Amino acid sequence: RTVRLHLTSFLSKLPVFRKIEKNLTLMRLSKTLAHLLQAGFSLKAALVTTAEVVNLRYQRVLSDIANKRLEHGIGLADSMMQYPDLFPDILVSSTSIGEKSGHLVDVLTQMGEFYEEDVLYSLETFLTILEPVLLIIVGTIIGLMAGSIIAPIYRFIGRTKIMGKRVLHGLSHQPLRGSLER
C-alpha cells in the first residue's frame, strides 16, 4: 500500500499525469453529480455524495460548497468560480448556463463526456510516447546484458591465444629430448 502511495505521489508530480488526474477527477465529479441530480437528489446531497468519489482536494471543496455556500444562497457555478485552480473556466461557464437554463443535468453529463474523451486522448498520447521510450530502455538493458556475457568470453579467448603462443614459443627454443645432440 505504501508503494502505491509513493508511486501515485511521484506520478502526480509529472505534468502529463497531473492533467490526466485532474480531468479524470472532473469527469467523475461531472458524471456522478449529473446522475445523482437526475435520480432526484438535492444539489446539496448530490455534492456531499459526489465528494466521496473524488480526491481529497476536491472532497474538501465540495463539502465546503455543499455545507456553507449553497446554504447562503450562492449558486454552484459561483461557488466553483472561487476555486479557479480546481475548476476550469469551461466547467464553471457551462455549469452557470445549466443552472440558469434549468438543464444542469444535461450540461454536467456533456462535461463528463468531454472530460472522459480528454482523458482517453491524453492516455493514448502518453502511451504513444511511452512505447518507443520503453523500447529504448529494454534494448539498452538487453545490450548491456549481452555485453556483460560476451566480454568475459572474449577476454578468456584472448588470454588462451596469448598463453598458447607462449607455450608454443617456449617449446620451440628448447631442444627435444632424445635428439641427436648428445
C-alpha positions as semicolon CSV with decimal commas, in nm:
position;residue;x (nm);y (nm);z (nm)
1;R;0,000;0,000;0,000
2;T;0,283;0,243;0,080
3;V;0,447;0,160;-0,253
4;R;0,124;0,250;-0,427
5;L;0,105;0,582;-0,239
6;H;0,465;0,667;-0,324
7;L;0,413;0,575;-0,689
8;T;0,093;0,779;-0,705
9;S;0,267;1,072;-0,538
10;F;0,558;1,053;-0,784
11;L;0,336;1,022;-1,090
12;S;0,110;1,307;-0,981
13;K;0,410;1,539;-0,995
14;L;0,460;1,472;-1,366
15;P;0,275;1,727;-1,584
16;V;0,113;1,465;-1,808
17;F;-0,026;1,270;-1,513
18;R;-0,133;1,587;-1,333
19;K;-0,352;1,680;-1,629
20;I;-0,491;1,327;-1,660
21;E;-0,563;1,308;-1,286
22;K;-0,738;1,647;-1,285
23;N;-0,951;1,566;-1,590
24;L;-1,033;1,221;-1,453
25;T;-1,149;1,383;-1,128
26;L;-1,356;1,641;-1,319
27;M;-1,510;1,359;-1,527
28;R;-1,605;1,166;-1,213
29;L;-1,739;1,481;-1,050
30;S;-1,950;1,584;-1,350
31;K;-2,090;1,240;-1,426
32;T;-2,162;1,147;-1,064
33;L;-2,324;1,481;-0,991
34;A;-2,536;1,454;-1,308
35;H;-2,652;1,101;-1,225
36;L;-2,740;1,192;-0,866
37;L;-2,932;1,503;-0,970
38;Q;-3,114;1,302;-1,236
39;A;-3,204;1,044;-0,970
40;G;-3,374;1,316;-0,765
41;F;-3,109;1,406;-0,508
42;S;-3,097;1,765;-0,390
43;L;-2,793;1,962;-0,503
44;K;-2,651;1,963;-0,150
45;A;-2,695;1,586;-0,104
46;A;-2,556;1,521;-0,452
47;L;-2,244;1,731;-0,378
48;V;-2,186;1,553;-0,046
49;T;-2,216;1,213;-0,215
50;T;-2,001;1,321;-0,510
51;A;-1,730;1,432;-0,268
52;E;-1,681;1,066;-0,181
53;V;-1,569;0,969;-0,535
54;V;-1,313;1,244;-0,593
55;N;-0,967;1,307;-0,448
56;L;-0,902;1,480;-0,118
57;R;-0,861;1,836;-0,251
58;Y;-1,195;1,820;-0,428
59;Q;-1,361;1,649;-0,129
60;R;-1,286;1,948;0,092
61;V;-1,404;2,198;-0,167
62;L;-1,725;2,012;-0,248
63;S;-1,804;1,977;0,121
64;D;-1,742;2,350;0,166
65;I;-1,969;2,432;-0,128
66;A;-2,244;2,198;-0,007
67;N;-2,234;2,293;0,360
68;K;-2,157;2,665;0,350
69;R;-2,204;2,830;0,014
70;L;-2,528;2,669;-0,101
71;E;-2,688;2,738;0,237
72;H;-2,606;3,108;0,195
73;G;-2,775;3,118;-0,146
74;I;-2,457;3,111;-0,356
75;G;-2,504;2,907;-0,675
76;L;-2,291;2,611;-0,776
77;A;-2,114;2,794;-1,061
78;D;-2,041;3,098;-0,844
79;S;-1,905;2,868;-0,573
80;M;-1,687;2,683;-0,824
81;M;-1,556;3,014;-0,952
82;Q;-1,392;3,071;-0,612
83;Y;-1,156;2,778;-0,684
84;P;-1,003;2,852;-1,027
85;D;-0,716;2,608;-0,976
86;L;-0,963;2,317;-0,936
87;F;-1,247;2,409;-1,171
88;P;-1,161;2,525;-1,525
89;D;-1,346;2,817;-1,679
90;I;-1,527;2,594;-1,929
91;L;-1,680;2,387;-1,649
92;V;-1,777;2,693;-1,447
93;S;-1,931;2,865;-1,752
94;S;-2,119;2,553;-1,858
95;T;-2,246;2,497;-1,504
96;S;-2,363;2,858;-1,487
97;I;-2,554;2,818;-1,815
98;G;-2,702;2,490;-1,694
99;E;-2,817;2,648;-1,367
100;K;-2,976;2,945;-1,542
101;S;-3,148;2,737;-1,811
102;G;-3,262;2,459;-1,577
103;H;-3,064;2,195;-1,769
104;L;-2,783;2,139;-1,520
105;V;-2,804;1,761;-1,552
106;D;-2,761;1,775;-1,931
107;V;-2,472;2,019;-1,906
108;L;-2,293;1,812;-1,641
109;T;-2,344;1,496;-1,848
110;Q;-2,190;1,667;-2,153
111;M;-1,899;1,798;-1,946
112;G;-1,841;1,448;-1,806
113;E;-1,825;1,311;-2,161
114;F;-1,593;1,595;-2,264
115;Y;-1,350;1,517;-1,981
116;E;-1,374;1,144;-2,049
117;E;-1,271;1,198;-2,411
118;D;-0,989;1,425;-2,299
119;V;-0,861;1,164;-2,051
120;L;-0,871;0,892;-2,318
121;Y;-0,689;1,115;-2,568
122;S;-0,424;1,209;-2,310
123;L;-0,369;0,843;-2,219
124;E;-0,337;0,744;-2,586
125;T;-0,086;1,022;-2,644
126;F;0,112;0,924;-2,335
127;L;0,120;0,558;-2,436
128;T;0,230;0,653;-2,788
129;I;0,525;0,842;-2,638
130;L;0,596;0,573;-2,379
131;E;0,624;0,289;-2,631
132;P;0,950;0,398;-2,801
133;V;1,099;0,506;-2,467
134;L;1,037;0,161;-2,321
135;L;1,176;0,002;-2,639
136;I;1,498;0,201;-2,599
137;I;1,523;0,112;-2,229
138;V;1,465;-0,259;-2,292
139;G;1,711;-0,255;-2,584
140;T;1,975;-0,090;-2,366
141;I;1,923;-0,345;-2,088
142;I;1,948;-0,637;-2,332
143;G;2,260;-0,483;-2,491
144;L;2,426;-0,443;-2,152
145;M;2,337;-0,799;-2,056
146;A;2,473;-0,935;-2,385
147;G;2,789;-0,727;-2,345
148;S;2,841;-0,848;-1,990
149;I;2,812;-1,208;-2,108
150;I;3,023;-1,179;-2,424
151;A;3,302;-0,959;-2,285
152;P;3,438;-1,224;-2,043
153;I;3,426;-1,485;-2,320
154;Y;3,635;-1,265;-2,549
155;R;3,879;-1,192;-2,266
156;F;3,912;-1,564;-2,197
157;I;3,970;-1,642;-2,565
158;G;4,228;-1,362;-2,586
159;R;4,418;-1,497;-2,286
160;T;4,406;-1,851;-2,420
161;K;4,559;-1,739;-2,751
162;I;4,836;-1,547;-2,574
163;M;4,910;-1,839;-2,342
164;G;4,904;-2,080;-2,635
165;K;5,160;-1,869;-2,821
166;R;5,384;-1,853;-2,514
167;V;5,368;-2,227;-2,473
168;L;5,447;-2,285;-2,840
169;H;5,714;-2,016;-2,837
170;G;5,878;-2,163;-2,526
171;L;5,886;-2,515;-2,672
172;S;6,049;-2,408;-2,996
173;H;6,365;-2,284;-2,817
174;Q;6,421;-2,596;-2,613
175;P;6,593;-2,889;-2,771
176;L;6,394;-3,204;-2,793
177;R;6,498;-3,473;-2,552
178;G;6,639;-3,774;-2,708
179;S;6,760;-3,578;-3,003
180;L;7,091;-3,635;-3,183
181;E;7,280;-3,372;-2,981
182;R;7,450;-3,561;-2,712
